[in-house]
Structures are given as structure tokens and as C-alpha cells.
Amino acid sequence: MVLTKNTQFPSDEELTVQEINVSWPLLLAASAYIGKKCEWPNNEFMLCKQELKDPRKCIQEGKNVTACALKVFQGIKKHCQDDFNHYVKCLEQSSATQELSLCRKTQGKVDACVLKNLNIERPSFGYFCEAKVHNSPRPEPEKPKPKEYPDAVPPIPQGPYPKAKYDNRHPWLY
């Protein structure tokens, strides 16, 4: 996106939103629940950015995604904090790359707690790779008209052609 001196930027008040200040292990541990719970607002935000090609017009959708993720973290903190902290600690200490497969027992406890209290079921493997249709309440943007280009080369004339002056230049092809 090219910016000029006439480009209007959003004000600081429009951009102000409560941030989610969490570490990478916490975000990794909660990512499946956030992805499942916040799927619709996230898809709406991504669709807005793709269609309008101007992120300034999608600020409210971005705020909705952040608010949804914040609600998930608040719900986990309120109902499942101990199990979740054990899971995060397991991820941090089990391997240098924070392998999820090494912490399946503690993950199961967190899954049960989140399903019981927040009604968020952990998505199956490959859930986020499945094709889905997103029905947005926003009106569809106008599609740009395709550009019309004149033909660069005039068409070849049709009809009988005059005989070549020297006939065929390759007599060995007979």
C-alpha cells in the first residue's frame, strides 16, 4: 500500500485496545481454544483485510479478535488456572522446542476443564486446514472493472496468398 502526504491515519483513540501481554508458552497452550472460540471474528477480520485491501478500514474487526482472545484467557484464568499453569510449565520444561506431544496428560486435564467450564472443545487435528464458507454480514465490495486493452497486432489477412518467389527453400523436405 503506497502512502502519500494526504493519507489519513487512524487516531490513537481508534487504535487503543487492551493488549494481551502473555508469553509464548501461554499463547501456545491456549492457541487451540482461542482458534476455536474466535474463529468467526478472525475470519471476518481476514476477509475484511483481503477484500478491502486497506487495514485502516478493518480496525473494529481487529479489536473484536483481540477482545475474543482476551475473554478466552480470562475464562481460563477464572476456571482452569491451576491445570493451565501446570500445562504451560510442562511445555516450558519438557523440551527446548516446547513439544506438545510430551505434555498430553496435562493437556487432557486442561481440555476437560475448558470443555466443562468454557464450553470450548479442543478442535481435532487438521480442523483449521479444512475448507469452510464464511457468511459475512458486511456488504460485498464492488469488484473493479477489468481493463480493456486494444489488440497489439493486427489480424492476419485471410484469403489466397501469392505463390512464394523461390517456392520452397528446403528441397530435401520433399
Steps between C-alpha positions, in 0.01 A plus 500: 500500500652830391470790741498864406493818702121502462457156659284520811612279790269388781525693825657352812156466658384282211806277532493466879396155616584293804802292407555137585839492670580130520810298431545260210436182707167639626397597148603157371305324775184702436528523120260214424229645725548853367495373143178307557315765704614798291472336160211715377645843600841397365352391166302824483819702561700309240218527245477876560874544447494287185198666341563864587881487465527776759563399864379839625145402407514180709597644839174402669527141376855484639378630835233228503766230451711639785198527730400141425850368577505704819168344610643153443805578716278653770277191501800267524642708784168499686414131466811298405799697623679221693470236228592754234810614693613137534455455126699815421776395739511159334535663158779726622702230676440188291704602195677793346245515217194475728370177348128450565532122472703480823221655711190304398396409857493860620341606170218251562426658838489848347281376213250351746493815713460735202225282351315483830527867601543696175322261263792505255586160359857454382487478119605179331831472321472675162189699596653834402609361160145409396325715242215703648255757367482824697172692470570862578232760581714769336402594144722360229734766360463610141722305266729713284421501131754310291724715287448476127809502283493550124642222285871557465538314172263542205337176391655291221320557171289210380483376146723359226865588537734564205739220407842532662764649270749215544248230591627288787840584637556148630488260203614202712169505687309356200 
